[in-house]
Every structure is written in C-alpha cells, then in structure tokens.
C-alpha cells in the first residue's frame, strides 16, 4: 500500500524548491531564497543536488556586473514531482476510525 518516497524530494527545502518551480516557467536564486527562507549556502547546495539528479536546469549569467542564477524544472523533474505526490497520497489519506 505504501510506496517508497523519492529521498531526494523528501527533503523539506528541495521539496519547496520543486513546488515553486513546478508552477512557474523559471525562477531566479533570489526569488527561491526569499520564498523558502533558506540561507544562500544551503539553497545553493540543494539546487545543485536537484541539478545533478536532472530534476532542474541551472543557468548562470550576469545582469550587468551581478551574477544571476536561474532555475527551471525539467521534464524528469516534473515526472519525479508528480510521482512523489502520487506516492505520498496514501500516507496522508484519512481513514475512518
């Protein structure tokens, strides 16, 4: 009845990042940091893990002299997120007592 949950997405911060990215075309690092309340260092590590897994793409550019990091969810990331949500539902379904 209970299926395994993707351990990569079971982290609160990585799940928050994926939840934000699933609903937008792309998001920059500053936006993700503001929305999650994460520190720059922790967010950087977590988006790198998602990128390494192929769940997100990261583009690093400059806006003037300032570096800009933009993240976008991939098709693999969408599938992983949808699977995570599907597998999570039996855990949170309320059964009558």
N, C-alpha and C positions, 0 to 999 in steps of 0.2 A: 504494500500500500504506500509506504513512504519511499520515495526515490531520493538518491543522493543529490545534494545541492552542490553546485559548482563552487569549490572552495575559493576560487579567485573572486567571484561575485559575492561571496558570503561575508566579506569584509565591509564594514559599515561605510567607510569612505569610498571604496571602489564602487560599491552599490549606489551610493549617492551620485558619483560622477556619471555612471552609466544611466541612472534615472534622469539626470539632467540632459545628457546627450541624446537620449532616445527621443526627446520631444523637440529638439532644435536641429537646424542644419549643421551648425558648428558652434563652439563656444571657446572663448579665449581663457587663458590661465587665470587672469584677474577675476573674471566672472565666476569661474568654478571655485576659486578660493573664497570669494565673497559669499557664494551660495552655500558652501559646505562648512565654512568656518575653520577650515584646515590651515595649518601653517604652510608656508611656501615649500619647505623641505619635505614634509610628509606628502603633500599633494604631488610634488614632483616625482617622488618615489612611486607613488601609487599609479599615476598616469603612465609612468614608464613600464610598470608591470602589465597594465592593460594593453599598452602598445606592443610589448614583447609577445603577448598572447595573441595578437592580431585583432583584438576587440575594438581598438581605436587607432586612428591615424593621427600623427602629430606633425604639424607644420611649424617650423621655426623661421620667422622672418624678422625684419626690422621695420618699425614705424618711426621714421626719422632716425634718431640715434638710439631709440629704445627697442630692446628685444621684445618680440611678441610671439607667444606660443598659442597655437590654435589647435583644438582637438575636435575630431569628428568620429562618430561611431561608424564602424564598418558593417558590412552585411553579416560577417561572422559574429560581430558583437551584438547585432540585433537578434540573431538566432540564439546566441548564448543567453541574452537577457530574457527573451521570450521563454526559453526552456527553463530558466531559473524560476521565473514567475509561475509557470505551469507546475513545476515540481514542488514549489512552496505551498501552493493552494491546499493540498491535503493536510499540511501541518497546521494551518490556521482555520480550517473548516470547523465550525462549531457543531458538535454532535449533541443531540438532546440527551439529557441525563435520565 
